[in-house]
Amino acid sequence: MTMLGHQAMRELTIEQQLRWHLTSATFPPISPRMVRTCIEAIDACNAYNHLKLISLPSGTGYKGLTATTAGEIARLCNLEQWTIHG
């Protein structure tokens, strides 16, 4: 974590944490439209359902697809700190 300390990050909602993470801690930045999708992916991964197919937000695609697995979203968006299975 660079600009935002661990204590400050804990005081934010998960939506705020992910918005900051996607737009400030990834390169290239990921659209904040992905916040709800990331939460769905985190929930699925924490339920051991890495293969759950999740629709991507309108106007967002991945390899020409409009949906991908929870595990792939977690990997591509670097969501390890929110998953219990890293």
Buried (B, 14 or more C-beta within 10 A) or exposed (E): EEEBEEEEBEEEEEEEBBBBBBBEBEEEEBEBEBBEBBBBBBBBBBEEEBEBEBEBBEEEEEEEEEBBBBBBBBBBBBBEEBBEEE
